[in-house]
Amino acid sequence: MKRRLFIKSVAGGTLATTLAGTEFLPRFLGGIENACAFSFTKQLSSKEARFYKRLESGGIECQICPRRCRVTDLERGYCGTRENRADKYYTLVYGFPCSANIDPIEKKPLFHFLPGARAFSLATAGCNVNCKFCQNWEISQMRPEQTDNFELSPQAAIDICIRERVPVIAYTYSEPVIFYEFMYDIAELGQKSGIKSVMITGGYIEPEPLKALLPQLDAVKVDLKAIREDYYRNIVGGQLKPVLDAIIQIKNSGAWLEIVYLVVPTLNDSEAEFRDLAHWIKNYIGIETPVHFSRFHPLYLLKNLPPTPQTTLERAYEICRAEGLEYVYLGNLPGHRAESTYCPKCGKILIERRGYQILQKNIERNLCRFCRKVVPGIF
């Protein structure tokens, strides 16, 4: 185990790491104001996992996500972060994140949840799908032995938020479902300390663990990859229906919900798909649910495709607005007018954004300052 000292870099606000005069850049992107000491380790955790059952024939069945992996002794599930040891299931990543950063909440993106707030963002290695376009594949598609992890207890995560006056913890970058126990315990502690929790997820989770988790969360952003089953099967490596069911469950729970749809050229960018998406949202989770259309950039296994044309994103915006959705946004287009929030009633700017910056805010206690229409969200 090596001891590393993280200090805020003067240039760029990143966290530089120094050991005996040798500098390197880990997956810490900056924002932690005070010097923080972390222990880097290849140790894996030995905390019993939640939501599994022992099989009469031997082995266990994981019940955290729709894969329902059946795992024999000393084997792991698909995500690579849960292991059967003598028919007892363990999470290997509890307390050992591999990435941390203090981000603006708009980066998640969450636009109707504490605009302008900062969020202490955490991730461990692993994921329960394999999106061919993943932007964080260096951690999501790795096993915990393959990443540079550091020790961070749930209480230590809360302490950082309190010390740095960060009101939110975000479980993000990889898939929080695979570090469920770690996320749950941090969120539970956060509630007692006034620290809010948001989950940034693909929504590939079973109903029972989601039901247990939702009371600990304040907001959830779901990446709805497409509205077609074949896209989930061929591009994501999962199933669509469990994700749609999870979205409805989140909406019905009362936790704040926003949806992101990454528009990938030639794969999920037809007008019919945008219209089907708008219809589904309108019928199942409501026209007031914020929907973000995000621009694709060639990464991981889809480097052969071009970035999403701006005109395609604008067409998605136009279709969804025409179908009655009230809060539609375009992402990865800094400076575009569709980054901002407009009042559906009077049309005036409620929150003006440029990239992750808030330029003006015209919401008073969830009311439009101009016409007094109720604006959904947590402001």
SVG drawing of the C-alpha trace seen along z (x, -y; Angstrom):
<svg xmlns="http://www.w3.org/2000/svg" viewBox="-50 -39 62 68">
<polyline fill="none" stroke="black" stroke-width="0.4" points="0.0,0.0 1.4,-3.4 0.7,-6.7 -0.1,-9.5 -0.6,-13.2 -3.1,-15.0 -2.8,-18.7 -4.6,-21.3 -2.5,-22.2 -2.0,-25.9 -2.5,-25.4 -6.0,-24.3 -7.3,-23.5 -6.5,-19.8 -5.2,-17.5 -1.6,-16.7 0.0,-13.8 3.5,-13.9 5.6,-11.1 9.4,-11.6 9.4,-14.2 7.6,-12.1 4.3,-13.5 1.5,-11.7 -2.2,-12.4 -4.7,-9.9 -8.4,-10.0 -8.9,-12.9 -10.0,-15.9 -9.9,-18.5 -12.0,-20.9 -11.1,-19.7 -9.8,-22.9 -7.8,-21.6 -5.0,-19.1 -6.4,-15.5 -4.4,-12.4 -5.6,-9.1 -4.2,-5.6 -3.9,-3.9 -4.3,-0.2 -5.0,2.9 -6.9,4.4 -10.4,5.5 -13.2,5.2 -14.8,8.1 -18.2,6.7 -21.2,9.0 -23.3,7.9 -27.0,7.2 -29.8,8.8 -28.7,12.3 -29.9,15.8 -28.2,19.2 -29.3,21.9 -30.2,25.4 -28.0,26.8 -25.1,24.7 -23.8,21.3 -25.7,18.1 -28.0,15.9 -27.3,12.2 -30.5,10.2 -29.2,6.6 -29.8,6.2 -31.8,7.9 -28.9,10.1 -29.5,12.3 -26.0,13.8 -25.7,17.3 -22.2,17.6 -20.4,20.6 -17.6,20.6 -14.8,18.1 -16.5,16.8 -17.8,13.2 -20.9,11.8 -20.9,10.0 -19.9,6.7 -16.7,8.1 -17.3,6.5 -19.2,9.2 -17.7,12.6 -19.0,15.8 -16.9,17.1 -18.2,20.4 -21.8,19.4 -21.6,16.0 -21.6,13.1 -19.2,10.2 -18.9,6.7 -15.2,6.1 -15.4,2.3 -17.0,1.1 -15.0,-1.8 -12.5,-1.7 -13.5,-4.2 -11.2,-4.8 -12.4,-8.3 -13.4,-11.4 -14.1,-15.0 -16.1,-18.0 -18.3,-18.9 -21.0,-21.4 -24.4,-19.6 -25.1,-20.8 -22.4,-18.4 -24.5,-15.3 -26.6,-16.8 -29.3,-17.8 -30.9,-21.1 -33.8,-21.2 -31.9,-20.1 -30.1,-22.8 -28.8,-24.8 -25.3,-26.0 -24.5,-23.6 -21.3,-21.6 -21.4,-17.8 -18.7,-15.5 -18.7,-12.8 -17.5,-9.2 -17.1,-6.0 -15.7,-2.5 -14.6,-0.2 -17.2,1.9 -20.5,1.8 -23.4,4.2 -23.7,3.3 -21.1,2.6 -22.2,-0.4 -20.1,-0.6 -20.0,-4.4 -19.0,-4.6 -17.0,-7.7 -15.7,-6.3 -14.8,-2.8 -11.3,-3.0 -13.1,-2.5 -16.5,-1.1 -15.2,1.8 -12.4,2.7 -12.2,4.9 -11.3,3.3 -7.8,4.9 -7.1,3.0 -7.8,-0.5 -6.0,-2.8 -8.3,-2.7 -8.1,-4.6 -9.6,-4.0 -12.6,-6.1 -15.2,-5.2 -18.8,-6.4 -18.1,-8.7 -15.0,-10.1 -17.0,-10.9 -19.5,-12.9 -16.7,-14.6 -15.2,-15.9 -18.5,-17.3 -18.9,-19.1 -15.3,-20.4 -15.6,-21.6 -19.1,-22.9 -20.4,-20.7 -24.1,-20.0 -24.4,-17.0 -22.8,-13.6 -23.2,-12.2 -22.7,-8.5 -21.6,-8.6 -18.9,-8.0 -19.4,-4.2 -22.6,-2.5 -23.6,-3.0 -25.8,0.1 -22.6,2.2 -21.4,0.3 -24.9,0.3 -23.9,1.0 -21.2,-1.7 -23.7,-4.2 -26.5,-3.2 -24.4,-3.7 -23.0,-7.0 -26.5,-8.3 -27.9,-7.1 -25.2,-8.9 -25.7,-12.0 -29.3,-12.3 -28.3,-12.6 -25.8,-15.3 -27.8,-17.3 -25.9,-16.1 -28.1,-15.2 -27.5,-12.2 -28.0,-11.9 -27.6,-8.7 -26.4,-9.0 -27.4,-5.6 -28.4,-3.6 -31.3,-2.3 -30.5,1.4 -31.6,2.5 -34.1,4.8 -37.3,3.4 -36.6,4.5 -33.1,3.0 -34.3,-0.1 -37.2,-0.3 -34.9,0.0 -32.5,-2.6 -34.9,-5.4 -35.7,-6.7 -32.0,-7.5 -31.8,-9.5 -32.9,-13.0 -32.5,-12.8 -31.9,-10.3 -30.7,-11.0 -31.3,-8.0 -29.4,-7.5 -32.2,-6.1 -30.0,-4.8 -32.8,-4.3 -36.4,-3.4 -35.8,-0.2 -35.0,3.2 -32.6,4.2 -30.4,1.1 -30.2,2.3 -29.3,5.8 -26.7,4.9 -25.2,1.6 -25.7,1.5 -25.6,5.2 -28.7,5.1 -32.5,5.0 -34.9,2.0 -37.9,3.0 -36.2,3.2 -34.9,-0.4 -38.3,-1.7 -39.8,0.0 -37.1,-1.5 -37.8,-5.0 -41.5,-4.7 -40.6,-3.4 -38.3,-6.3 -40.9,-8.8 -43.6,-7.2 -41.3,-7.3 -41.2,-11.1 -37.4,-11.3 -36.5,-14.0 -36.0,-12.5 -34.3,-13.7 -33.7,-11.7 -30.7,-11.9 -30.8,-10.4 -27.4,-10.2 -28.0,-10.7 -25.7,-8.4 -25.7,-9.0 -27.3,-6.2 -28.1,-4.1 -30.9,-5.9 -31.3,-9.3 -34.4,-8.9 -37.4,-11.2 -39.6,-8.2 -37.5,-7.3 -37.6,-10.9 -41.4,-10.9 -41.7,-7.5 -39.5,-8.7 -41.7,-11.8 -44.9,-9.7 -43.5,-7.3 -42.4,-10.1 -45.7,-11.9 -47.7,-8.8 -45.7,-7.3 -43.7,-10.0 -45.2,-13.3 -44.5,-16.2 -42.8,-18.1 -39.9,-15.6 -36.7,-17.2 -35.2,-15.5 -31.7,-16.1 -30.5,-15.2 -26.8,-14.8 -24.3,-15.0 -22.3,-11.9 -18.5,-12.0 -16.6,-9.0 -15.2,-6.9 -14.5,-3.4 -15.9,-1.0 -17.8,-3.5 -14.9,-5.6 -16.0,-5.0 -19.0,-7.3 -19.0,-11.1 -20.1,-13.4 -23.9,-14.1 -24.8,-16.9 -26.2,-19.9 -29.2,-19.8 -30.1,-16.3 -30.2,-17.4 -32.3,-20.5 -34.7,-18.2 -35.1,-16.0 -35.7,-19.2 -38.4,-20.4 -40.2,-17.1 -40.3,-16.7 -41.5,-20.3 -44.2,-19.8 -45.3,-16.7 -45.8,-18.8 -42.7,-18.1 -42.1,-21.2 -38.4,-21.0 -36.2,-19.8 -32.4,-20.5 -29.5,-19.9 -26.2,-18.9 -22.6,-19.1 -23.4,-22.2 -22.0,-25.0 -23.7,-28.3 -26.8,-26.9 -30.0,-28.5 -31.4,-25.0 -29.0,-24.8 -31.3,-27.3 -34.6,-26.7 -37.7,-28.6 -41.1,-29.0 -43.6,-26.9 -46.3,-29.5 -44.7,-32.9 -41.6,-31.8 -39.1,-33.9 -35.8,-32.6 -36.0,-30.9 -32.3,-29.8 -29.8,-31.0 -26.8,-28.6 -23.6,-28.7 -21.9,-25.4 -21.9,-24.6 -22.3,-28.3 -25.5,-29.8 -25.8,-33.4 -29.2,-34.3 -31.9,-32.6 -35.5,-33.8 -37.1,-31.2 -38.4,-32.0 -39.5,-29.0 -40.4,-26.9 -42.3,-29.8 -41.5,-31.7 -40.6,-35.2 -42.6,-36.7 -45.9,-34.7 -45.8,-32.7 -46.1,-29.3 -45.0,-26.4 -41.7,-25.1 -41.0,-21.4 -37.7,-20.5 -35.7,-21.2 -34.5,-24.8"/>
</svg>
